[in-house]
């Protein structure tokens, strides 16, 4: 099996309409949770860390993935920048070193 890492950099998928991007992200995470093939790790950077925090509309999908053994990492610098460090509800805070290492250890990185 190929070790995969997914990098989520924002609250939505694609560019253009933010509401549509949010719907696409929710659908992506839901479908990923139902797929038998899972990534090893999902790294959340920049605005993507908001998805891991209190009030996130996709938190249940992320928690499901975490419960299925997917490592969920949220950029500590990003969490602190957005003043969300105390609102993290899924995954664990991580450093850039750990994020880069996860990507370098993977056979495939998906953006």
Buried (B, 14 or more C-beta within 10 A) or exposed (E): EEEBBBBBBBBBBEEEEEEEBBBBBBEBBBEBBEEEEBBBBBBBBBBBBBBBBEEBEBBBBBBBBBEEEBBBBBBBBBBEEBEBBEBBBBBEBBEEEBBEEBBEEBEEBEE
